Amino acid sequence: MNTAAVEHPVRARLGSWPYEPDVAHLVLLDHHMVPDASDVARWIVEARATGARALRTGALFAASTPAFHEAGFEMIDRLRLLELDPSGAPSARDGAPNRLRRLRPSMLDEASRVDRRAFGAPWANDAAALGDIMSATPHHRSRCVQLDGRMVAFAISGRAGPWGYIQRLAVDPSAQRVGLGRALVDDAVRWMRRRHVARVLVNTASDNVAALSLYRSYGFDDRPDDLTILERALRS
């Protein structure tokens, strides 16, 4: 399924869920706008036209979900949302930034393999999805870590106006608990601070204990508004 822009009052992108070509993936492009019943009905029609067996949303704020629930969508995952004031971020560990290298678009296939080992099905991103993440904000910074010639970790971050986002961070299980995730977070936050970002947001699965511990130890605070991912079957 080719990714395409869906044009109506609430802008969205309809594509395929990574590694599941028969699941349509709907991403709202403006999280400040709230879909109504006609928006959701239109997206269902467009997803059915692709032959998808199900329509799955990206992460949604609570205000965006009522019209989806009314149309029969059910929650399949809940994400914790955390926030940081970058002006109070801690100092980097000595030498950690020296491990980081630019993550180039030509490296996304390798990054997707790290992502799949880190997250597994159905939450892993393929190369196309990682490319979409890179282009989701007006400005982005992407860094990776290579050990013995093999990529073992990466982060994609973005900024839009006064807001910064850690959009994806993945560490291969073979290289976890040695400070690579923290080094990538620190690099992203320092980049945002240099560009006068006021607040940094990140989300992660509510049961991802390691990621939550990392972000909280860095200074991120839990926000009261969780995010949810919803899904509805399209075939009877």
C-alpha positions as CSV (number, residue, x, y, z in Angstrom):
1,M,0.0,0.0,0.0
2,N,1.5,3.4,-0.9
3,T,1.5,6.1,1.6
4,A,-0.8,9.0,0.6
5,A,-2.1,12.2,2.1
6,V,-5.8,12.2,3.0
7,E,-7.3,15.6,2.5
8,H,-10.1,16.8,4.8
9,P,-10.5,19.3,7.7
10,V,-8.4,17.0,10.0
11,R,-5.3,16.2,8.0
12,A,-4.1,12.6,8.2
13,R,-1.8,10.2,6.4
14,L,-3.0,6.7,5.4
15,G,-0.4,4.1,4.8
16,S,0.5,0.5,5.8
17,W,1.4,-0.7,9.2
18,P,5.1,-1.8,9.2
19,Y,5.5,-5.5,8.3
20,E,1.7,-5.9,8.0
21,P,0.7,-4.7,4.5
22,D,-2.9,-5.8,5.1
23,V,-3.3,-3.4,8.1
24,A,-3.9,0.3,7.2
25,H,-2.1,2.8,9.4
26,L,-3.7,6.2,10.0
27,V,-1.6,9.0,11.4
28,L,-3.1,12.3,12.3
29,L,-0.9,15.1,11.1
30,D,-2.2,17.8,13.4
31,H,-2.8,16.5,17.0
32,H,-4.5,19.8,18.0
33,M,-7.5,19.0,15.7
34,V,-10.2,16.6,16.8
35,P,-11.8,14.3,14.2
36,D,-15.5,14.0,14.0
37,A,-17.7,11.1,12.9
38,S,-17.5,12.1,9.2
39,D,-13.7,12.2,9.3
40,V,-13.5,8.7,10.8
41,A,-16.1,7.4,8.3
42,R,-14.2,8.8,5.4
43,W,-10.9,7.2,6.6
44,I,-12.7,3.8,7.0
45,V,-13.9,4.0,3.4
46,E,-10.4,4.9,2.1
47,A,-8.8,2.1,4.1
48,R,-11.4,-0.4,2.8
49,A,-10.6,0.7,-0.7
50,T,-7.0,-0.5,-0.3
51,G,-8.2,-4.0,0.7
52,A,-6.9,-3.7,4.2
53,R,-8.3,-6.1,6.8
54,A,-8.1,-3.6,9.6
55,L,-7.4,0.1,10.3
56,R,-5.0,0.9,13.1
57,T,-4.3,4.4,14.3
58,G,-1.1,6.0,15.5
59,A,-0.8,7.3,19.0
60,L,-3.8,9.5,19.9
61,F,-4.5,12.0,22.6
62,A,-7.7,11.4,24.6
63,A,-9.5,14.3,22.9
64,S,-9.0,12.7,19.5
65,T,-10.5,9.3,20.4
66,P,-14.3,9.7,20.9
67,A,-15.3,9.6,17.2
68,F,-13.1,6.5,16.7
69,H,-14.7,4.7,19.7
70,E,-18.2,5.6,18.3
71,A,-17.2,4.0,15.0
72,G,-16.2,0.7,16.7
73,F,-12.5,1.1,17.3
74,E,-11.0,-0.5,20.3
75,M,-7.8,0.2,22.2
76,I,-4.9,-2.2,21.6
77,D,-2.1,-0.3,23.4
78,R,-1.6,2.5,25.9
79,L,1.4,4.8,25.9
80,R,2.8,6.9,28.7
81,L,3.5,10.5,27.7
82,L,6.4,12.3,29.5
83,E,7.6,15.9,29.4
84,L,10.9,17.7,30.1
85,D,12.1,21.2,30.5
86,P,15.4,21.0,28.6
87,S,16.9,24.0,30.4
88,G,17.3,21.7,33.5
89,A,18.7,18.7,31.7
90,P,21.7,16.9,33.4
91,S,25.2,17.0,32.1
92,A,26.4,14.4,29.6
93,R,28.6,11.6,30.7
94,D,32.2,12.0,29.6
95,G,33.0,10.5,26.3
96,A,29.4,9.3,25.5
97,P,28.7,11.8,22.7
98,N,31.9,10.6,20.9
99,R,30.1,7.3,20.1
100,L,27.3,9.0,18.2
101,R,27.2,9.2,14.4
102,R,24.7,10.8,12.0
103,L,21.9,8.4,11.0
104,R,21.6,8.9,7.2
105,P,18.6,7.9,5.1
106,S,20.8,5.2,3.4
107,M,21.2,3.6,6.8
108,L,17.5,3.1,7.6
109,D,17.4,-0.6,6.5
110,E,20.0,-1.3,9.2
111,A,18.2,0.9,11.7
112,S,15.0,-1.0,11.1
113,R,16.7,-4.3,12.0
114,V,17.8,-2.7,15.3
115,D,14.2,-1.5,15.8
116,R,12.8,-4.9,15.2
117,R,15.1,-6.6,17.6
118,A,14.4,-3.9,20.3
119,F,10.6,-3.8,20.0
120,G,9.4,-6.9,18.1
121,A,6.1,-7.4,16.4
122,P,3.7,-5.6,16.0
123,W,5.4,-2.4,17.2
124,A,8.7,-2.4,15.2
125,N,9.2,0.1,12.4
126,D,10.5,-0.8,8.9
127,A,12.7,1.5,6.9
128,A,9.8,3.3,5.3
129,A,8.2,4.0,8.7
130,L,11.5,5.4,10.0
131,G,11.7,7.6,7.0
132,D,8.2,8.9,7.7
133,I,9.3,9.7,11.3
134,M,12.3,11.7,10.0
135,S,10.0,13.8,7.9
136,A,7.2,14.2,10.4
137,T,8.5,17.5,11.9
138,P,10.0,20.6,10.1
139,H,13.4,19.9,11.7
140,H,15.0,16.6,12.8
141,R,18.2,15.2,14.2
142,S,19.0,11.5,13.8
143,R,22.0,9.8,15.4
144,C,23.2,6.2,15.8
145,V,25.8,4.1,17.6
146,Q,27.9,1.6,15.8
147,L,30.0,-1.0,17.6
148,D,32.5,-3.2,15.7
149,G,31.0,-2.0,12.5
150,R,27.4,-2.9,13.4
151,M,24.6,-0.5,14.3
152,V,23.3,-1.2,17.8
153,A,21.3,1.9,18.7
154,F,19.7,5.0,17.1
155,A,17.4,7.9,17.9
156,I,15.3,10.2,15.7
157,S,14.2,13.5,17.2
158,G,12.3,16.5,15.9
159,R,11.2,20.0,16.7
160,A,8.3,22.1,15.6
161,G,8.1,25.6,17.0
162,P,8.7,25.6,20.8
163,W,8.1,21.8,21.0
164,G,10.7,19.0,20.8
165,Y,10.0,15.3,20.3
166,I,12.1,12.2,20.9
167,Q,10.2,10.3,18.2
168,R,12.0,7.0,18.2
169,L,14.8,5.5,20.3
170,A,15.9,1.9,19.9
171,V,18.8,-0.1,21.5
172,D,19.6,-3.6,20.4
173,P,19.0,-6.0,23.3
174,S,22.7,-7.1,23.0
175,A,23.8,-3.5,23.8
176,Q,21.4,-2.4,26.5
177,R,22.2,-1.2,30.0
178,V,25.6,0.3,29.0
179,G,24.4,4.0,28.7
180,L,23.7,4.2,24.9
181,G,20.1,5.1,25.3
182,R,21.0,7.9,27.8
183,A,23.7,9.2,25.5
184,L,21.2,9.4,22.6
185,V,18.6,11.2,24.8
186,D,21.2,13.6,26.0
187,D,22.3,14.4,22.5
188,A,18.7,15.0,21.4
189,V,17.9,17.2,24.3
190,R,21.1,19.3,24.0
191,W,20.3,19.9,20.3
192,M,16.8,21.1,21.2
193,R,18.1,23.3,23.9
194,R,20.5,25.0,21.5
195,R,17.5,25.8,19.3
196,H,15.5,27.2,22.2
197,V,12.9,24.4,22.5
198,A,10.7,25.1,25.5
199,R,9.4,21.6,26.2
200,V,10.4,18.1,25.1
201,L,7.9,15.2,24.8
202,V,8.4,11.5,24.5
203,N,6.1,8.5,24.7
204,T,6.7,4.9,25.3
205,A,4.6,1.8,26.1
206,S,3.1,1.8,29.6
207,D,4.8,-1.5,30.3
208,N,8.2,-0.6,29.0
209,V,9.9,-0.4,32.4
210,A,13.4,0.1,31.1
211,A,12.5,3.1,28.9
212,L,10.3,4.7,31.6
213,S,13.2,4.4,34.0
214,L,15.6,6.0,31.6
215,Y,13.4,9.0,30.8
216,R,12.4,9.5,34.5
217,S,16.0,9.3,35.7
218,Y,16.9,11.9,33.1
219,G,14.3,14.3,34.4
220,F,11.2,13.7,32.4
221,D,7.9,13.9,34.3
222,D,4.8,11.9,33.6
223,R,2.0,13.8,32.1
224,P,-1.6,12.9,33.1
225,D,-2.8,12.4,29.5
226,D,-1.8,8.9,28.2
227,L,-1.9,8.2,24.5
228,T,-3.7,5.2,23.0
229,I,-3.5,3.2,19.8
230,L,-6.9,2.1,18.4
231,E,-7.9,-0.5,15.8
232,R,-11.0,-1.6,14.0
233,A,-11.6,-4.7,11.8
234,L,-12.6,-3.8,8.2
235,R,-13.7,-7.2,7.1
236,S,-16.7,-9.1,8.4
